[in-house]
């Protein structure tokens, strides 16, 4: 764990943080879920779980954390420790496996192999998990009705400005506390990943059909500006909610707390905005990544805007790179090349 944190802070290269996150995952899996039911082991498990998932998402590889025993046994002795946020992470655990299956189906289809049954199975999995995510969001809403509000973007103090100092959005989202914004960022990252899987597998119709089910809210008036699942109409709705939340997160006095959810969410926003050719917003995301590195010391953040996978030698992000215009790819590459040279242990003399 110490080595993994070192890589997040120092960033010695593309592979370092992912290798250590993978190592942590291997140790956790060997020890088994029963070994993580009491503190301090439970605390290590919760801290490490998100990094293991992030590494699996980056490398599009299924994680053992999606298995039922890893989503139940660590909480058997203390079920009260299973917070709403941890139930959300349970759903997020399934996304790397769906991404791996998506790529496998695509490659086999290109070879002329019949993938009909596997594709139908994947669509069923996406639909089931999306229903879980929708149910989670409704339950979360019922106990967090007034935790977010809108403010008018102030060019004098806001970070959400283009290079000319103009607001990127007329209003921003502010929250009651940092835990709330981190939870919403994780939710939107999970939601956005499912959208990507639906688009990649040409099954967005199934996603829309799931979302269009009217909420069973009893006619209760919504009391915050956050979008409920049935209000989302396109991927940009998810991305805009992430981007409009950045100001609050980075201006909070505990900015380093929850930097990983913010980094993961902005990484997804960078890719989606690049596909949409929103160049001013892409430039802004890159600046925010640098601010995260400066304010929280997570040097990895400076290297998260790239059209290659982050955890291995350069490999295209399939389903994204081929949809991004060449000038956007060149711009992002030039910005990445301008980042500070990674620190190496041999330099520490």
RODO-2510 file (C-alpha; in nm, 4 decimals, decimal comma):
residues 349
     n   res          X          Y          Z
     1     x     0,0000     0,0000     0,0000
     2     x     0,2854     0,2370     0,0827
     3     x     0,4413     0,1769    -0,2600
     4     x     0,1085     0,2382    -0,4299
     5     x     0,0660     0,5696    -0,2477
     6     x     0,4233     0,6591    -0,3396
     7     x     0,3409     0,6092    -0,7081
     8     x     0,0292     0,8243    -0,6793
     9     x     0,2334     1,1049    -0,5289
    10     x     0,5626     1,0705    -0,7187
    11     x     0,4544     0,9062    -1,0474
    12     x     0,7680     0,7244    -1,1610
    13     x     0,6064     0,6069    -1,4846
    14     x     0,2949     0,4683    -1,6533
    15     x     0,3188     0,1219    -1,5010
    16     x     0,4148     0,1959    -1,1406
    17     x     0,0839     0,2828    -0,9795
    18     x    -0,1038     0,0119    -1,1715
    19     x     0,1501    -0,2570    -1,0798
    20     x     0,1266    -0,1728    -0,7112
    21     x    -0,2541    -0,1502    -0,7206
    22     x    -0,2534    -0,4913    -0,8883
    23     x    -0,0182    -0,6211    -0,6198
    24     x    -0,2482    -0,4986    -0,3456
    25     x    -0,5367    -0,6749    -0,5194
    26     x    -0,3427    -1,0029    -0,5333
    27     x    -0,2621    -0,9833    -0,1613
    28     x    -0,6244    -0,9078    -0,0748
    29     x    -0,7510    -1,1969    -0,2868
    30     x    -0,5024    -1,4453    -0,1361
    31     x    -0,6001    -1,3453     0,2180
    32     x    -0,9690    -1,3854     0,1375
    33     x    -1,2723    -1,1737     0,2354
    34     x    -1,2862    -1,3209     0,5894
    35     x    -0,9548    -1,1531     0,6718
    36     x    -1,1036    -0,8067     0,6221
    37     x    -1,3886    -0,8040     0,8728
    38     x    -1,2233    -0,6112     1,1569
    39     x    -1,0045    -0,3047     1,1861
    40     x    -0,7307    -0,2366     1,0868
    41     x    -0,7685    -0,4902     0,8025
    42     x    -1,1168    -0,3681     0,7155
    43     x    -0,9838    -0,0131     0,6879
    44     x    -0,7065    -0,1249     0,4515
    45     x    -0,9667    -0,3108     0,2461
    46     x    -1,1911    -0,0045     0,2073
    47     x    -0,8982     0,2239     0,1211
    48     x    -0,7534    -0,0206    -0,1313
    49     x    -1,0781    -0,1347    -0,2930
    50     x    -1,1231     0,1778    -0,5023
    51     x    -0,7641     0,1698    -0,6298
    52     x    -0,7946    -0,1977    -0,7285
    53     x    -1,1159    -0,1176    -0,9183
    54     x    -0,9530     0,1828    -1,0870
    55     x    -0,6599    -0,0299    -1,2041
    56     x    -0,9032    -0,2911    -1,3386
    57     x    -1,1067    -0,0273    -1,5246
    58     x    -0,7929     0,1202    -1,6811
    59     x    -0,6749    -0,2221    -1,8009
    60     x    -1,0268    -0,3431    -1,8919
    61     x    -0,9831    -0,6549    -1,6781
    62     x    -1,2372    -0,8239    -1,4511
    63     x    -1,1692    -0,7919    -1,0785
    64     x    -1,2318    -1,0514    -0,8080
    65     x    -1,4136    -0,7771    -0,6149
    66     x    -1,7251    -0,8304    -0,8285
    67     x    -1,7768    -1,1748    -0,6735
    68     x    -2,0585    -1,2141    -0,4224
    69     x    -1,8345    -1,3177    -0,1324
    70     x    -1,6304    -0,9977    -0,1646
    71     x    -1,9468    -0,7877    -0,1494
    72     x    -2,0932    -0,9577     0,1569
    73     x    -1,8409    -1,1360     0,3837
    74     x    -1,6311    -0,8292     0,4838
    75     x    -1,9503    -0,6821     0,6382
    76     x    -2,0943    -0,9957     0,8005
    77     x    -1,9738    -0,9092     1,1511
    78     x    -2,0586    -0,5390     1,1234
    79     x    -2,3393    -0,4881     0,8688
    80     x    -2,3769    -0,1299     0,9908
    81     x    -2,0414    -0,0524     0,8257
    82     x    -2,1969    -0,1112     0,4808
    83     x    -2,2709     0,2515     0,3998
    84     x    -2,4571     0,3851     0,0996
    85     x    -2,1242     0,4753    -0,0582
    86     x    -1,9932     0,1189    -0,0188
    87     x    -2,3083    -0,0193    -0,1818
    88     x    -2,2366     0,2122    -0,4742
    89     x    -1,8796     0,0814    -0,4941
    90     x    -2,0251    -0,2717    -0,5062
    91     x    -2,1934    -0,1779    -0,8353
    92     x    -1,8779    -0,0085    -0,9657
    93     x    -1,6890    -0,3363    -0,9041
    94     x    -1,8778    -0,4948    -1,1945
    95     x    -1,7817    -0,2378    -1,4582
    96     x    -1,4278    -0,3672    -1,5382
    97     x    -1,5675    -0,7127    -1,6157
    98     x    -1,8317    -0,5672    -1,8465
    99     x    -1,5632    -0,3655    -2,0242
   100     x    -1,3487    -0,6785    -2,0678
   101     x    -1,6474    -0,8702    -2,2068
   102     x    -1,7273    -0,5822    -2,4444
   103     x    -1,3789    -0,5838    -2,5946
   104     x    -1,3722    -0,9640    -2,6173
   105     x    -1,7053    -0,9668    -2,8032
   106     x    -1,5855    -0,6958    -3,0426
   107     x    -1,2630    -0,8789    -3,1274
   108     x    -1,4356    -1,2135    -3,1801
   109     x    -1,7050    -1,0544    -3,3962
   110     x    -1,4320    -0,9047    -3,6166
   111     x    -1,2918    -1,2566    -3,6577
   112     x    -1,6281    -1,3798    -3,7827
   113     x    -1,7178    -1,5658    -3,4606
   114     x    -2,0852    -1,5740    -3,3615
   115     x    -2,1157    -1,3619    -3,0464
   116     x    -2,4955    -1,3319    -3,0345
   117     x    -2,5442    -1,5245    -2,7085
   118     x    -2,2561    -1,3479    -2,5317
   119     x    -2,3801    -1,0072    -2,6453
   120     x    -2,7323    -1,0793    -2,5198
   121     x    -2,5870    -1,1963    -2,1874
   122     x    -2,3832    -0,8753    -2,1585
   123     x    -2,6859    -0,6582    -2,2363
   124     x    -2,8800    -0,8414    -1,9639
   125     x    -2,5962    -0,7781    -1,7175
   126     x    -2,5796    -0,4088    -1,8065
   127     x    -2,9564    -0,3753    -1,7633
   128     x    -2,9558    -0,5547    -1,4264
   129     x    -2,6723    -0,3421    -1,2886
   130     x    -2,8247    -0,0236    -1,4242
   131     x    -3,1464    -0,1074    -1,2385
   132     x    -2,9404    -0,1522    -0,9214
   133     x    -2,7727     0,1821    -0,9809
   134     x    -3,1075     0,3554    -1,0378
   135     x    -3,2458     0,2039    -0,7180
   136     x    -2,9346     0,3135    -0,5284
   137     x    -2,9726     0,6699    -0,6622
   138     x    -3,3385     0,6906    -0,5575
   139     x    -3,2613     0,5637    -0,2081
   140     x    -2,9710     0,8078    -0,1799
   141     x    -3,1978     1,0928    -0,2932
   142     x    -3,4553     1,0148    -0,0257
   143     x    -3,1987     1,0800     0,2506
   144     x    -2,9995     1,3548     0,0738
   145     x    -3,2706     1,5798    -0,0660
   146     x    -3,1092     1,9153     0,0166
   147     x    -2,7376     1,8390    -0,0033
   148     x    -2,6694     2,0220    -0,3308
   149     x    -2,7553     2,3642    -0,4704
   150     x    -2,6686     2,5868    -0,7641
   151     x    -2,4697     2,9091    -0,7587
   152     x    -2,4069     3,1566    -1,0391
   153     x    -2,0543     3,1188    -1,1771
   154     x    -1,8424     3,4112    -1,0559
   155     x    -1,5583     3,4922    -1,2993
   156     x    -1,3686     3,6603    -1,0144
   157     x    -1,3376     3,3493    -0,8006
   158     x    -1,4393     3,0419    -1,0016
   159     x    -1,1991     2,7881    -1,1494
   160     x    -1,4523     2,6837    -1,4131
   161     x    -1,3476     2,9363    -1,6779
   162     x    -1,2078     2,9117    -2,0282
   163     x    -0,8663     3,0540    -2,1183
   164     x    -1,0253     3,3949    -2,1774
   165     x    -1,1747     3,4032    -1,8290
   166     x    -1,5311     3,3338    -1,9408
   167     x    -1,7524     3,0898    -1,7449
   168     x    -1,7854     2,7469    -1,9081
   169     x    -2,1252     2,7052    -1,7424
   170     x    -2,3681     2,9717    -1,6184
   171     x    -2,4117     2,7924    -1,2849
   172     x    -2,2105     2,5499    -1,0721
   173     x    -2,3036     2,2781    -0,8231
   174     x    -2,2129     2,3230    -0,4580
   175     x    -2,2672     2,0672    -0,1826
   176     x    -2,3198     2,0364     0,1903
   177     x    -1,9914     1,8500     0,2403
   178     x    -1,7038     1,6817     0,0588
   179     x    -1,8330     1,3290     0,1215
   180     x    -2,1478     1,4134    -0,0728
   181     x    -1,9677     1,5452    -0,3803
   182     x    -1,7299     1,2463    -0,3800
   183     x    -2,0264     1,0089    -0,3714
   184     x    -2,1954     1,1897    -0,6613
   185     x    -1,8702     1,1801    -0,8605
   186     x    -1,8458     0,8031    -0,8077
   187     x    -2,2109     0,7624    -0,9061
   188     x    -2,1629     0,9595    -1,2270
   189     x    -1,8424     0,7694    -1,3105
   190     x    -2,0347     0,4418    -1,2710
   191     x    -2,3299     0,5742    -1,4714
   192     x    -2,1022     0,7076    -1,7460
   193     x    -1,9152     0,3784    -1,7739
   194     x    -2,2433     0,1958    -1,8285
   195     x    -2,3307     0,4455    -2,1013
   196     x    -1,9949     0,3763    -2,2670
   197     x    -2,0582     0,0011    -2,2526
   198     x    -2,4051     0,0496    -2,3995
   199     x    -2,2698     0,2642    -2,6821
   200     x    -1,9741     0,0349    -2,7492
   201     x    -2,2041    -0,2657    -2,7815
   202     x    -2,4680    -0,0776    -2,9799
   203     x    -2,7295    -0,1509    -2,7146
   204     x    -2,8185     0,1998    -2,5986
   205     x    -3,1853     0,1168    -2,6652
   206     x    -3,1752    -0,1194    -2,3681
   207     x    -3,0125     0,1518    -2,1550
   208     x    -3,2781     0,4073    -2,2524
   209     x    -3,5592     0,1608    -2,1879
   210     x    -3,4253     0,1069    -1,8361
   211     x    -3,3859     0,4790    -1,7682
   212     x    -3,7263     0,5786    -1,9022
   213     x    -3,9146     0,3910    -1,6292
   214     x    -4,0921     0,6594    -1,4313
   215     x    -3,9679     0,6959    -1,0732
   216     x    -4,1865     0,5757    -0,7885
   217     x    -4,1454     0,9000    -0,5942
   218     x    -4,5016     0,9432    -0,4750
   219     x    -4,5175     1,2868    -0,6348
   220     x    -4,2516     1,4280    -0,3991
   221     x    -4,1004     1,7519    -0,5278
   222     x    -3,7272     1,7306    -0,5982
   223     x    -3,5289     1,9664    -0,3746
   224     x    -3,1866     1,9791    -0,5420
   225     x    -3,0515     2,0398    -0,8950
   226     x    -2,8857     1,6990    -0,9380
   227     x    -3,0302     1,4937    -1,2206
   228     x    -3,2162     1,1752    -1,1355
   229     x    -3,1592     0,8793    -1,3723
   230     x    -3,4810     0,9290    -1,5700
   231     x    -3,3811     1,2940    -1,6328
   232     x    -3,0584     1,1984    -1,8101
   233     x    -3,0965     1,2186    -2,1863
   234     x    -2,7398     1,1791    -2,3099
   235     x    -2,3833     1,1229    -2,1944
   236     x    -2,3220     1,4980    -2,1834
   237     x    -2,5728     1,5305    -1,8959
   238     x    -2,3500     1,3074    -1,6836
   239     x    -2,0303     1,4848    -1,7875
   240     x    -2,1716     1,8302    -1,7179
   241     x    -2,2743     1,7290    -1,3670
   242     x    -1,9170     1,6138    -1,3038
   243     x    -1,7624     1,9311    -1,4472
   244     x    -1,9992     2,1628    -1,2596
   245     x    -1,8967     1,9929    -0,9319
   246     x    -1,5217     2,0502    -0,9688
   247     x    -1,5169     2,4049    -0,8288
   248     x    -1,6585     2,2976    -0,4941
   249     x    -1,4229     2,0020    -0,4679
   250     x    -1,1039     2,1935    -0,5465
   251     x    -1,1934     2,4905    -0,3278
   252     x    -1,2633     2,2730    -0,0251
   253     x    -1,0050     2,2957     0,2523
   254     x    -0,9726     1,9151     0,2489
   255     x    -0,9155     1,8996    -0,1248
   256     x    -0,6902     1,5914    -0,1089
   257     x    -0,9692     1,3863     0,0503
   258     x    -1,1434     1,2075    -0,2337
   259     x    -0,9026     1,3113    -0,5067
   260     x    -0,9235     0,9654    -0,6647
   261     x    -1,2998     0,9864    -0,7422
   262     x    -1,2396     1,3314    -0,8900
   263     x    -0,9444     1,2122    -1,1004
   264     x    -1,1370     0,9112    -1,2322
   265     x    -1,4407     1,1267    -1,3136
   266     x    -1,2331     1,3903    -1,4929
   267     x    -1,0491     1,1193    -1,6876
   268     x    -1,3847     0,9972    -1,8184
   269     x    -1,4894     1,3581    -1,8886
   270     x    -1,1685     1,4194    -2,0841
   271     x    -1,2381     1,1240    -2,3142
   272     x    -1,6076     1,2074    -2,3611
   273     x    -1,5432     1,5770    -2,4274
   274     x    -1,2689     1,4864    -2,6741
   275     x    -1,5097     1,2650    -2,8683
   276     x    -1,7572     1,5573    -2,8699
   277     x    -1,4731     1,7894    -2,9830
   278     x    -1,5397     2,0315    -2,6955
   279     x    -1,1879     2,1682    -2,7111
   280     x    -1,2297     2,4551    -2,4619
   281     x    -1,3690     2,2168    -2,2031
   282     x    -1,0904     1,9658    -2,2782
   283     x    -0,8299     2,2363    -2,2123
   284     x    -1,0086     2,3185    -1,8889
   285     x    -1,0073     1,9531    -1,7759
   286     x    -0,6311     1,9390    -1,8345
   287     x    -0,5838     2,2516    -1,6215
   288     x    -0,7963     2,1007    -1,3447
   289     x    -0,5830     1,7841    -1,3510
   290     x    -0,2753     2,0006    -1,2950
   291     x    -0,4459     2,1845    -1,0090
   292     x    -0,5298     1,8509    -0,8453
   293     x    -0,1630     1,7537    -0,8663
   294     x    -0,0524     2,0888    -0,7202
   295     x    -0,3092     2,0984    -0,4392
   296     x    -0,3232     1,7316    -0,3350
   297     x     0,0265     1,6158    -0,4447
   298     x    -0,1185     1,3351    -0,6584
   299     x     0,1291     1,3622    -0,9460
   300     x    -0,0551     1,0856    -1,1323
   301     x    -0,3236     1,3450    -1,2058
   302     x    -0,0925     1,5277    -1,4491
   303     x    -0,0766     1,2185    -1,6676
   304     x    -0,4429     1,1175    -1,6858
   305     x    -0,5289     1,3043    -2,0060
   306     x    -0,4162     1,0688    -2,2753
   307     x    -0,5769     0,8606    -2,5496
   308     x    -0,3767     0,5571    -2,4424
   309     x    -0,4463     0,3401    -2,1410
   310     x    -0,2858     0,4692    -1,8248
   311     x    -0,1676     0,1496    -1,6661
   312     x     0,0468    -0,0081    -1,9367
   313     x     0,2661     0,0763    -2,2323
   314     x     0,0732     0,2959    -2,4780
   315     x    -0,2366     0,1133    -2,6052
   316     x    -0,5300     0,2942    -2,7649
   317     x    -0,8474     0,3386    -2,5616
   318     x    -1,0755     0,1308    -2,7836
   319     x    -1,4076     0,2898    -2,8679
   320     x    -1,2667     0,6378    -2,8064
   321     x    -0,9499     0,7055    -3,0038
   322     x    -1,1064     0,6184    -3,3387
   323     x    -1,3813     0,8754    -3,2750
   324     x    -1,1565     1,1693    -3,1821
   325     x    -1,0450     1,4163    -3,4459
   326     x    -0,6716     1,4196    -3,5236
   327     x    -0,6130     1,7786    -3,4072
   328     x    -0,7536     1,6871    -3,0637
   329     x    -0,5198     1,3872    -3,0405
   330     x    -0,2203     1,6048    -3,1354
   331     x    -0,3174     1,8717    -2,8827
   332     x    -0,3532     1,6232    -2,5951
   333     x    -0,0252     1,4552    -2,6902
   334     x     0,1591     1,7892    -2,6921
   335     x     0,0197     1,8718    -2,3481
   336     x     0,1207     1,5321    -2,2129
   337     x     0,4731     1,5769    -2,3503
   338     x     0,4976     1,9099    -2,1681
   339     x     0,4289     1,7533    -1,8283
   340     x     0,7185     1,7246    -1,5789
   341     x     0,9549     1,4300    -1,6294
   342     x     0,8651     1,1420    -1,3933
   343     x     1,0707     1,1124    -1,0772
   344     x     1,2888     0,8037    -1,0448
   345     x     1,4339     0,6620    -0,7283
   346     x     1,7819     0,6863    -0,8818
   347     x     1,7447     1,0667    -0,8822
   348     x     1,6987     1,0785    -0,5051
   349     x     2,0625     1,1288    -0,4086
***
